[in-house]
Amino acid sequence: MEFRLLEYFLAVAREQNITAAAESLHISQPALSTQLKAMEMELGKQLLIRGVKGSRKVVLTEEGMILRKRAEEMLSLMRRTEEEIIRSGETIVGDVYIGTGETDVMRLLAQAAKKLQETHPDIHYHITSGNAEHVLEYLDKGLIDFGLLFSQVDSQKYEAIPVPVKDTWGVLMRKDSPLAQKESISPEDLWDKPLITSHQKGDDTYLGGWLKREASKLNIVATYNLVFNASLLVDEGLGYQCRCGEGGNSQVTHYLQHLQLHPPLAL
């Protein structure tokens, strides 16, 4: 399948209208329709549902949604490859793609980027935020250059370099909560409290070991993969958020506070 056809398909998915997509691509509507039908015949699957409920709106089928996701990844990788080849041998310029979770350790990369900018101002950085599974998936597909992870990785599959700083675990809570007056949080403090915990792979092992309790014996009211969304649950009084690092709640610091664990837990 040609990359040109993938671009045609993505234009239709974006516009949700074949005529509008044809105009954006500067080709005729019949020519675009012919190309789309040929693509469906080649794949042996229907990708688009045309004329939904008497309108001209185009809706993707389940197979169409799969193709849209993969097409975006393939075209992104193709453009990056072209840029790297064109720029090879020239002054150091280009794009660096980084995958990371919400962590204060990201400041270390920010400091390195700032220092590098002084000698190579034409390097641009693109940050993708997500949990460990998201970062590793993007790394496997070649969509990022490297990822920042808290968890252990397969040393036979990935080359990993430890960073010289660590994130420490703590608990985010409302300032009017029963534990807010404490200086730090011990495992016993949380045994009977409603908890909001991370569902990232490996986090349950670290936190469970510190809590000295199995998850089935805790009152876990919600789980999360990104800390900011979980902080909103805390702000509404749903529970206490167990989290790694102190970032992700800049909008609600007037109402929430973060307390460190005792004994400390760091990654």
C-alpha positions in Angstrom: 0.0 0.0 0.0 1.4 3.4 -1.0 2.0 6.1 1.6 0.0 8.4 -0.7 -3.1 6.3 -0.2 -2.7 6.4 3.5 -2.6 10.2 3.4 -5.8 10.1 1.4 -7.5 7.8 3.9 -6.4 10.0 6.9 -7.7 13.1 5.2 -11.2 11.4 4.9 -11.0 10.3 8.5 -10.1 13.8 9.6 -12.7 15.6 7.5 -15.4 12.9 7.9 -16.5 13.9 4.4 -15.1 12.7 1.1 -15.8 15.9 -0.8 -14.1 18.1 1.9 -11.2 15.6 2.0 -10.8 15.8 -1.8 -10.7 19.6 -1.6 -8.0 19.5 1.1 -6.0 17.1 -1.1 -6.6 19.1 -4.3 -8.0 16.1 -6.2 -11.4 15.4 -7.5 -14.0 13.7 -5.4 -14.6 10.8 -7.9 -10.9 10.1 -8.0 -10.7 10.0 -4.2 -13.7 7.7 -4.0 -12.1 5.3 -6.5 -8.9 5.2 -4.5 -10.7 4.5 -1.3 -12.7 1.7 -2.8 -9.6 0.2 -4.3 -8.0 0.3 -0.8 -10.9 -1.6 0.6 -10.8 -4.2 -2.1 -7.1 -4.7 -1.5 -7.5 -5.2 2.2 -10.8 -7.1 1.8 -12.4 -5.0 4.5 -14.8 -2.1 4.6 -13.1 0.9 6.1 -15.7 3.6 5.8 -19.5 3.8 6.3 -20.7 6.4 3.8 -23.8 8.5 4.1 -24.8 7.8 7.7 -28.5 8.6 8.4 -28.9 10.4 5.1 -26.0 12.8 5.6 -22.7 13.0 3.8 -20.8 12.2 6.9 -18.3 9.4 6.7 -17.8 7.1 9.8 -14.9 4.7 10.2 -15.6 1.1 10.8 -13.6 -0.9 13.4 -11.1 -1.9 10.7 -11.0 1.7 9.6 -10.1 2.9 13.1 -7.3 0.4 13.2 -5.9 1.6 9.9 -6.1 5.2 11.0 -4.0 4.5 14.1 -1.4 2.5 12.1 -1.4 4.9 9.2 -0.6 7.9 11.5 2.3 5.9 13.0 3.7 4.8 9.6 3.5 8.3 8.1 5.1 9.9 11.2 8.0 7.4 11.1 8.4 8.0 7.3 8.7 11.7 7.7 11.2 11.4 10.5 13.3 9.0 8.4 13.2 11.4 5.5 14.3 14.3 7.7 17.1 12.3 9.2 18.5 11.3 5.8 18.2 14.8 4.4 19.9 16.4 7.4 22.7 13.8 7.7 26.1 15.3 7.4 24.8 18.8 8.0 25.0 21.0 11.1 23.4 19.2 14.1 19.7 19.9 13.8 16.5 17.8 14.0 13.9 16.6 16.4 14.2 14.5 19.6 11.2 12.5 20.6 10.9 11.7 24.3 8.3 9.5 26.1 7.8 10.0 29.8 5.4 9.9 32.7 4.5 12.9 34.9 7.6 13.1 37.0 9.9 15.8 38.5 12.8 13.8 37.0 11.8 15.3 33.7 13.5 18.5 35.0 16.8 16.8 34.6 16.1 16.3 30.9 14.9 19.9 30.7 18.2 21.2 32.1 20.1 19.1 29.6 18.0 20.4 26.7 18.6 24.0 27.8 22.3 23.5 28.0 22.3 21.8 24.6 20.3 24.6 23.1 23.2 27.0 23.7 25.4 25.2 21.2 22.7 23.5 19.0 19.7 25.9 18.8 18.1 24.0 15.9 17.3 20.9 17.9 13.6 20.6 18.8 12.1 18.5 21.5 8.7 16.6 21.4 7.4 15.2 24.7 4.8 12.4 24.8 3.3 11.8 28.2 1.9 8.4 29.2 2.4 5.4 31.5 5.1 2.8 31.2 3.1 0.6 28.8 2.5 3.7 26.5 6.1 4.7 26.5 7.4 1.2 25.8 4.9 0.8 23.0 6.0 4.0 21.3 9.6 3.0 21.8 9.0 -0.4 20.2 7.4 1.3 17.2 10.2 3.7 16.7 8.0 6.7 17.4 10.2 8.1 20.2 14.0 8.1 20.6 14.0 7.2 24.3 11.7 6.9 27.3 11.9 7.9 30.9 10.6 5.1 33.1 10.4 4.3 36.8 10.0 0.5 36.4 12.6 -2.1 35.5 12.9 -3.0 31.8 14.0 -6.0 29.9 17.8 -5.6 29.6 18.0 -8.0 26.7 15.6 -5.9 24.7 16.4 -2.4 25.8 19.6 -0.4 26.6 18.9 1.5 29.8 20.9 4.2 31.7 20.0 5.0 35.3 19.4 8.6 36.1 21.2 10.2 39.1 18.0 11.4 40.7 14.9 9.6 42.1 11.3 10.3 42.6 9.9 9.7 46.0 6.5 8.3 46.8 4.0 10.3 48.8 0.3 10.8 49.4 -1.8 13.6 48.0 -4.8 14.6 50.1 -7.2 17.5 50.8 -5.9 20.0 53.4 -9.1 19.3 55.5 -8.6 15.5 55.5 -7.8 13.7 58.8 -4.2 12.9 57.9 -3.4 16.4 56.7 -1.9 17.5 60.1 0.7 14.7 60.1 4.3 15.4 59.2 4.6 12.1 57.2 2.4 9.1 56.3 3.1 5.6 57.7 1.6 2.3 56.2 -0.8 2.0 59.1 -2.3 5.4 58.4 -3.6 4.2 55.0 -4.9 0.7 55.9 -8.5 1.9 56.5 -8.5 5.0 54.2 -10.0 5.2 50.7 -7.0 5.0 48.3 -6.5 6.1 44.7 -3.5 4.0 43.4 -1.6 3.7 40.1 -2.4 0.8 37.8 1.0 1.1 36.0 2.8 -2.2 35.8 5.1 -2.6 38.7 3.7 0.2 40.9 1.5 -2.2 42.8 4.5 -4.2 43.8 6.5 -1.2 45.1 3.6 0.3 47.0 2.2 -3.1 48.2 5.6 -3.9 49.7 5.7 -0.6 51.5 2.1 -0.8 52.8 2.6 -4.4 54.0 -0.8 -5.2 52.8 -2.3 -7.1 49.8 -4.4 -5.0 47.5 -7.5 -7.2 48.4 -7.2 -6.0 52.0 -7.1 -2.3 51.1 -9.9 0.1 50.3 -8.9 1.0 46.8 -11.7 3.2 45.4 -10.0 4.2 42.1 -6.9 3.6 40.0 -5.1 5.9 37.5 -2.3 6.1 35.0 -1.6 9.8 35.0 -1.3 11.8 38.3 -3.1 15.0 37.3 -6.5 13.2 36.6 -6.2 11.4 39.9 -5.5 14.7 41.7 -8.9 15.9 40.6 -10.5 12.9 42.3 -8.6 13.8 45.5 -9.8 17.4 45.2 -13.4 16.2 45.1 -12.9 14.1 48.3 -12.9 10.6 46.8 -9.8 9.5 48.6 -6.0 9.6 49.1 -3.8 9.4 46.1 -0.6 7.3 46.5 1.8 8.5 43.9 5.4 8.7 42.8 6.7 12.3 42.6 5.1 15.6 43.4 4.2 16.9 40.0 0.8 17.0 38.3 -1.3 19.1 40.6 -0.2 22.6 39.9 -3.8 23.8 39.3 -5.1 22.6 42.7 -2.3 23.2 45.2 -4.4 25.7 47.1 -6.7 22.8 48.2 -4.3 19.8 48.3 -1.1 18.9 50.0 1.5 16.2 49.4 3.1 14.3 52.3 6.1 12.0 52.1 6.0 8.4 53.2 7.8 7.1 56.3 9.8 5.1 55.9 10.6 6.7 52.6 9.9 4.9 49.3 11.9 6.1 46.2 12.4 4.9 42.6 
